[in-house]
């Protein structure tokens, strides 16, 4: 949960009439920059219906007593399905002063409160003076340590909703106020036996969902779990329960990432149920390990739901494991990409929520939280910092903004097109596609070029125009949650792309502009020339063409191998003891090709250029856009000519990336910084022929740089605005 979100709670007029009542008794001035002092909440004992009271104490972080740290979503309306209206503000007493909190926070404090002892807990909304930008920035700077040092990070998913079944009768029969899965398997088996005994449940069977996730965490494949594979009875209620768990707003927030990644121990709470975070991660890993073997045309209702669940958990757990691995240093750009689809009330927190996890900046330039900067300046700072530190233009890849994604609305008007709008949410699978860019090197044969910044608006790069886009086809629309129209929908769209290629370029055996045949270029384009296997990711081998043919020509008789036995759906399951049959191997390769196409082409349009190159690009790509290979970028970029002119009147031009012959190395320190600035100059030109960045592209035949001129005379300056 963000320590920096702007609170929209209305404070009653009675408090406004008494200046300082909200702040003076609660918030003295914390020690300034360099200090690790923080405030800790002492949550007083109480039972469920009693008013919540607490006190705050300022302490040095190094001398703090054992405490919990709360990870939650400020506004949980995303996951709310309760009928009727609920209060937008609840009240607690802190230091004997009434203060407003959100209903979700109030419910979390109720759940975590003890009936007979004080609970030490850190809660950002109360422990930080949200109306003091300097304090907010300072506390964000130590937030990683606050969560890292906590004895437990309590992940609060949400409260009970009208349709939820939490097995409360079972809980009461045991004389308990909660049902908590633990590392004690005997306790977990008691819950499982109760699950097997129960025959009736409500529409959203949360208790059943927890039980099934526990079963998956033991390594039991989903396909042999009858409790979620029946089209009748409890299965739909259990799946609804898992969906309800995943629909909670916590999964969509940015701040919860750091809070979970650095936690020594984390526990997930849903109303009166809880389980260790590692039970969730084991369940996700178990499902993902068998995903290639799961028929993409499966009749199982759980496939898309568990795929979404596994992906959301995996994204967090990968960073959590990397963050603990000394040989893998977490850097800023992968974090920004991986969690770009998350939400933040304050768009600046799309950056500030992640920088505490950065272990490697790649250079001397770093970013510190500064809430005196507006969002445009924060995002501008990110682009410049990444370019300087990485000495590349990798940050320009992806979907820069809403316009690039075919959305006419500009989230932040005035943004230069090359400054990535991190508040815009692209396809849920974009980060997976961008992870494969290390396999490409479109500019490898170009001489190294320079990158210069004219004021704050124009970015001057150097490159070669490859061609102009002529024909553009529709895309497969993917949601922010990663759901799409299924394998059949993908085949229909790919078929329309094939028909355009046949109409414009001829049959599959015709020579292709980038080398090889048109048919070979087509299947490699739609999968990004990437192959997914159990061993990992690699460039696609020639044998993948057969997987494409099988995926493309699959018919219903071949793929509908599902049968109903004893009211449960059953499909062929991989038997590790006896190995995989030839048919199972074929099915797995076909599934792998489907995932490669989905990751490469979700929310991407297919295009053909004037010279006959084929490729994929952002949803916003249009006929007339240019495909350029720019020095410093591993993939081609889509640029759109602009009719605007920009005059540089005594604008300082800062060199972000120097040509090798212009680089001089100096000793570290202030002298180095002063000498680096000597490369700056002043520009007084009127710049025409500008371009807007639309995004990156896959263009078959141009991804390895072969055929591009190596002579510097072919490089031309390109001005992005």
N, C-alpha and C positions, 0 to 999 in steps of 0.2 A: 504494500500500500504506500502510496506516495506521501513523503513528508513535505511535499512541495505543492500539492494541489491547491488551487484557489478554492476556498470553501464558499459555497453558495447558500449556506444556512442563514436564515433571517434571525437576527438577534432581536428579542422583544424590545419595544420602545422603553419599557421600564429600565432596561439596562443601558440604553442610549442616554437616558436622562442623567445617569450617574457616571460621568467620564472616569475611565480607569477601572470600573468594577469588573469588567471582563478580563482585564489584563494585569493590573497592579498586584492583586493578591496572588496570582498564579505565576506570573512571569517576571522575575527579576532579570537582570542582564546576565546572560551566561558569559563565562570567560571567553575572550576573543579568539582571533585566529591563532592557530598553533595549540590551542587547548583541546583536551579531550573530555571536558566536562559535558554531562548530559543530565536530563531529568528522568527520573524513574518513577513510575506510578506504583503506589501501594494500594492495591485493590482490596478493600475491606471485606470481611466475611459477610455472607448473607445467603438466604435461600432464594429460590427462583423469583418469587413475586415481590420481594423486598426491593426498595429503591437502591440504586447503585451509588455507593459513596467511595471516595478514594482521596489520596493526598499525593502531592508531588514532592520529590526531594532531589536537589541538585547534588551530583556526585561525580568524582573523576571516574572515567570508564575503567581505568586500571584497578580501582579499589571498589568496584561495584559488587554487591552480594549476588548470589545466583538469581537469575531472572529469566522469564520467558519474553520473547519478542513476537508481537502479533503481525501476521501477514494477512491482509484482507483487502477487499474492494470497498472503496468508500460508498459507492452507489451500487447496490445489488439488484436494481430493477431489471437488468438484463436477464437474470434468472428467476424473476418473480412471475408466478402465475396465480397468485392468490386473488380471489374475487373480492370486490369491494375496494374501498380506499384504505390506505394505511397512512399513519402520520409521517410527514417528511422530516420531522425533527423529534428526537427524544432528549430527555434531560437527565444528567447525572450531577452529583455534587462533588466538587473537587476542592480541597482546602476550604470546605464549607461554602463554596461559591457555586451557584447553579450554572452549568455550561451546556450548550447544545451539542449533541452528537447525532450521527446518522443512525437510523434504525438497525442497519446491519452491524455497526460497531456496538450498539447497545446489546444486541443479541449475543455477539461474541463475548462481551464482558460477562453477561449472565452465565454463559456456558463455562467460562474459564474460572469464574469465581468459586472460592471454596466456602463451605458452610461454617468452617470453624477456624480458619487461619488466614492471615494476610498473604496475598499472592503478589509478588513483584513482577511487574510486566511493563514492557516498553510499547507505547502506542503513539504513533507519530502525530495523530490529530490532536492529542492532548499534551504530549510531552514536548512539543515544539511550538513556539509562538509563531503561528502561521502568518501573522500580520507583520512580521519583521523580516524583510527580504535578506538582510545580512545574516541573521540567525539561521534562516532556512538554508541558505547556501552553505554556511559553516557546518550545520548538522548533517546535511547531505554528504558533505565531505568525509564524515566519520561514520556514516550509516552502515557501510560494509562491516566495520569493526563491531558496531552495535549488534548486528545480526550474527556475525561470526562468533562473538563471545557469549551469546545467549545459550543457556543450557538446553533450551528447546525453542524452535520456531513453530508457533501454532498457526497453521494454515486454516483460516476460517472460510469455508466454502459458502455456507449460508444456513438459513433457518428452515424449519419444516414448513412445507406448503400444503395446501388443501388436499391435493391428490397423493401426497406422499404416504407410503407405508413403511414405518420404521420399526415394526414388530414391537410396539410399545407394551402389548400385553405380555409378551415373553420377558421383556425387561422388568416389568413390575413383578412377574412371578419369581424372578430371581432376587427381588428386593434391591434392584439397582436403579440408578438414575441415568445411566448411559450404558451403551454397548461398545466396548473398545477392543478392536483387534490389536494384538500385540505380537511380539516375537515368540510368545508362549503358544506353541501349536496345540496344546491340550485345550486351552480356552477357545481357540479358533475352531477346533473340531466340535466343541459344544454348540457353537453358533451354527456350524454346518449341519449338524444333526437336527437342530431345530428347523433349519431351512428345508431339509428333506421331509420333515414331518408336516409342515404347513401346506395346506392345499388352497387356501383362499388368500387373496391379496388385493390391494388397491391398484389403481391404474399405474402409478409410479412406485414400483417395488424397490425402494432404496436399500432396504436390508438385503433383499435378494441380489441387488447389484453388487453390494459389498462382498457377499458370499461368492459370487461368480468371479469377481476380481481376485479374491483370495485363491480360488481354484486355479485361475490362470497363472498367478504368481508362483504356484508350485510346478509350473511347466506343463500343465495339462493343455493340449491344443484346443482351441475354441471349437474346431470342427467335430470333436468327439465329446463335447459338452452338451448333453441333450437338453439342459435347462435353458439354453438360448437358441436351440435349433428346431424347435417345434413351432409350427404356424398357429398353434392353439394354446390355450391356457396361460400358464405363468410366463412363458418365454417373452411374449410381447410386453408384459408388465415389467419384467426384469430389464429388458432393453430400454423401456421407457425410464426406468430408474437410473440406469447408467447414463442415458441421455440427459436426465435432469441433473445429475452430478456434473456432467461436462458443460451444461448450459449456464452454470454459475459464472457470474461476472469475474471471479478471481482468475479464471483461465484466460481472460482477455486483457488483463491489466499489465502495464509495463513494469511497475515497481516490484511486483511480487517475484520477478525473476532473480534479481540480486538477493532478495530475502531468502529464497529457497536455495540458490546456488551455493552460498557461503555457509549455510546452516550446518552445524555439527550434527544436529538431530532435528528432524522435521516430522510433524504429525498433522494429518489432515482431519479436520472436524466438519461434519455435516450434521447440524442439529445435535441429536443425542448419540450419534454414531461417530466413531473415529477409527483411524488406522494409521500405521506408520507410512511415511512417504515411500520407503523402500518396497512396501507391498504393492503400491501403485506402479513403481518403476519396473518391478519384476513382471507384473502382469503385462505391461506395455511391451517389454522386451520379448516376452514369450510369444505375444501375438505377432510382432514384427519378424521374429525368426521364422515363423511359418507362413509369412505373407506371400512369398513367391509360389508356395505350393497351394495357395487358396485360389480356386477357380475365379477368374475375374468376372465370369458370367454366372457366378454362384447364385442360387436361389435363397441362400441363407440371408436372413434379415440383418444379421449382426455385422456384415462385412464392412460397409461404409462407416458404421458407427464406431466399431473398434479400430478401424484404420485412422479415423479422426482422433480418437482417444490416444492411440499409440503415438501418433505424430506429435500431438501437443505435449505429451509427457516426455517423449524422446528429445524434443528441442531443448527442454530444460535440463534433462539429465545428461545430455552430451556435454553441455557447458559445465555442469556440476562436476563431471568426472575430469574434464580437461583442466578445470580450474585447480584440481587437486594433484594433477600430474606435472611434476617439475619439468618434464621434457616437452610439454605443450603449453605455451604461453598464450593466453587469450588476448586478442587484439580488438580494436574498436570496430572496424568495418564489418567483420563477420557477425559481431553482436548486433549491430544496427540492422543488418539484413535479416538475420534469423528471427528477430523479434519485431520486425517492422509492422506486422499485422496486429500487434497488441495495441491497446488503447491507453491513453493518458489524458486526464482532464486538462492539464497544462501541456500544450504541445512541446514545450521545451524539455519536458520530462521524457520524451521519446529518446533524448540523448542523455540527460542527466541521470536517468534511472539506470543506465548501463555503465557509465564510466567508472563506477566503483569496482566493477569486475575486470577492468582492463589491467592486464599484467605486462603487456608489451606495446609500447606506443610506436616503435619503429624508428624513432628519431627524438630530437630534443624538444619538439613542440607537443604540449599537452593541453587538455581542456579542463577547466575547473568550473563548477557550477557558479553562475552569476545571474541572479534573477533580476538584475537591473538591465539586462539585455533583452531586446524583443526577440521573437521567434525567428524572424528573418536573419538577424545577426548571428543567432546561435547556429542555425543551419549553414550559413555562409562560413562561419568559423570551422565547422566540421569538415566541409569540402576542402578548404584551404589547408587545414592541419593534416588531413589524410594525404593530400597530394604531396605536400612537403615531406612528410615522414616516409611515405612509401616510395617516393620518387617515381610515381606512375599515375596513370589516369584511371585506375581500376574503379575508383569511386563513381565515375560517370556511368558505369554499367548498371543495368536494372531499369526500373520504371521511375524516371526522375520526378514526375508529378502527375496530377490528374489529367492534364492535356495529353501527355504521352500515352495515357491509358484510354484515350478516346473520350474522355469526360471534358466537356467544354468549360466546366467550372474550375476556376483557379482557387486552390485552397488559400494561398497567400499571394494575392496580387502584388506585382513588383518583384517577385522572386526572379533572379536570372534563371534561365532554363537549365543551366549546368549545375545549379545548387540543388541538391537532392532535397525534396520535401519529405522529410521522414514522418510527417503526420499523415501522409497519404498511404492507404492500405492497398497494396497490390495483391495479386493472386497468392493464395496460401502456399503454393509450391515454388514461388519465385526464388526463395533462398536456396532450394535444392538445385535449381537450374544454375544459379550463379556459383554454386560450389564446384561445378564441373569446368569452370573457365580456365583452370590451370592446365587443362588438356589442349588448349588452343594457344596460338601465338601469331595472330594475324600480322603484327607489325615487326616480326622478327627479322625480316630482310630489309626493313627500312633503316636508314641511318638514324641514330638517336637524335631526336629533336628537342627543342626547348619549349617550355610552357611559361607564359608570362601573364601577369594580372594587371590590367589597366584599371586603376581605381578599384571600385568594388563591383563593377558591372560586366566588363568584358574579359573573357578568358581567351588568350591567344595560344593556339596549339599549332602543330605542323603535321600535315598528312597528305594523302593522295586520294582523289575521288575515284572510286572504283566504277560506279555506274549510277544510272537513274532508275528509280522504281517505276514500273509501267502498270503491271496488273497486280491487284490485291484481292485476296479471298477472305471470307469470314473466318472467325475464330471459334474455338470451343470455350464457352464461358465457364469459368470456375469460380466458386464462391470463396470468400475470405476464410471459410472453415475448411476448404479443401474438397468440398463436395462437387461433383460434376454430373453430367448426364449418363455416366456409365459407358461400358465398352461399346455398346451398340451406337450410341451417339457419337463417340469418337470415330468409329468406322464410317459413319455417314458423312462426317465433315471431311475426313481424309479422302473419301471417294470423290467429293467435290473438288478437292485440290488436285487429285489425279486427273480428273477430267479437264481442268484448266491446263495442266501441263501437257496433256495429249493434244489439246487444241492449239496451243501456242508453240510447243517444242517438238511435237511428233511422238512416235512410239518410244518404248523403253530402250530400244537398242540404238537410237540415234546418238551421235556424239554430243557430249555436254560441254558447255563453254569453259567450265573449270577442270575439264579432264574426265575421262571415263565415259560412262553412258548416262543417259537421262534417267533410266530406271534406277541405277545404282545411286545416283545423286539424290533422287527423291527419297528413298527409304532412309538414307543416311541423314538427310535434312530433317525429316520429321522426328527422328529420335535424337537429334543433335550429335549424331555419330558417336553415341555413348551406349555402353552395354552395362546392365546391372546384373550381378550374380551374387551368390552367397559369399564369394571371396571379396567382393567390393565392386568398385566402379573402374571401367577402363574404356579406351576407345574401341568402338565396335569392330569385330573381326568380320571377315567375308561371310562366315557361316550364319551371321545374324540375318542375312537376307532370307534364309529359309524360315526363320522365326517370324519375319515380317509377312511372308507369304501365308503362313499358317494363321497368323493373327488376322490378316486381311480377309481370308476366305472362310473363316470358321462359320459353320452353320448351326442351326438350333439343334438338330439331331445329334451333332457331334458334342455340343457343349452342355446340353440338358441331360446330364447323367444323374441328376438328383432323383431320389426316390423317397417315398414316405413309408417308413417302417415304424409301426407302433406309435403313430402320431408324431414322429420326429423325422425331419429331413435328413437324409444320409447321402453323402457323396464319397467318391473314392478318396482314401486318405493315404498319404505316404507312410509306408511301413519301413522304419529305419532298420529293423532286423533283417528284412529280406531285400533291402535296396529298392531302387526306383525302377519301375517298368519303363519300357520305351515310350509308352503313351504318357506316363507321368513326366518323363524328361521333356517330351515335346510340349506338354501343357505348361511346365515351369518356364521354358524358354519363351513361349507365347505370352505368358503373364509378364515376364521380365520386359519383353518388348513393349507391352502395353504401358507399363510404368515409365519406361524411358520416353515414350511419346507423350505421356501425360505430363511428365516433369519438364520436357523440352518445349511443349506447345500450349500449355494452359494459358488462356488469355493472350495468346499470340496470334498474329495474322500471318498468313502465307503470302509470299509475293514472288513475282518474276520481274527481272530488270530488262532494260532495253536490249542488252547484249545476250540475254538468256540465262543469267545467273538465277538460281532459286534460293529462297531463304525464308526465315521467320523473323518477325520483329514485333514491337509493341502494338497494342490494340489501336493506338493512335496513328499508325503509319498510313500514309496516303500516296496515291500516284503523284509523281513529281518529286518526292523526297529523294535525297541523295544517300548512297551508301559510300562511306569513306573509311579508309584505314588510316588511323591516326597514330603517330609515334607515341608510345607509352601506353597504348591500350592493347590488350591481348585479343580483343574481338572487334569486328567492324562496328561503326556507329552510324545510326540513322540521323541525318541532319536535314533540316528544312530551311530553304532560303527565306530570308526575312527582307522586307522592303524598308525596314527602319534604318535610320542612320544614327550613329553615335559620335559626337564630337568630343575629343579629348582636349580639354583646355588646361594645360599645365598639370595633367594627371600624372601621378607617380606610377611608374611601371615597375612592378616587382617581379623578379625572375624566380619562379617556384622550382623549375627544373632546368638546369643548365645543360648545354651541349657538353660532351666529354672534354672537348678542347678548351672550353671556357672554365672548367672546374679547377679551383685551386684550394688546397687543403691548408687550414690554419689550426693553430693550437686551440684547445677548448677555452671557454671563458668569455668574458665580455668583449675581449679583443676580437674573438672569432665572430661574434654577432655583429660587431661594427664592420668588420671586413666583408661579411656576407652581404651587408646592405650596400656595399660599394657597387654591386652589380645592378642596382636600381637606376632607373633613368626617368626622364619626363617626356610625355607624349603630347603633341599639339595637333594631331591629325584628325581629319573627319573620316570616320570609318564607314564604308559602304560594303555591300556584299556580305552581310552578316548572316549567321545561321542560328537557328534554335535547335537545341539538342532534343531529340525525340526518344532516344534510348539505344540499347545495344541490339545487335542482330547476329543470327547465325546465317552465313552465306556459304554454301558448299563450294569448295574450290578456293576459298579465300581465307581459310581459318589457320593455315600454316605459313602464310606469307610468301609462298612460292609463286614466282611470276611477277612480283612487284619490283620496281626499280630500286637498286641499292645506291644510286647516285643521288647526292644531296640536292642536285639541281632540280630533281623532280618533286622535292618536297615544297609545298606551298603553305603560307600562313593561313589559318582558318580562325576566324573570330566568332566565338560563341557568346551570345548575349542572354 
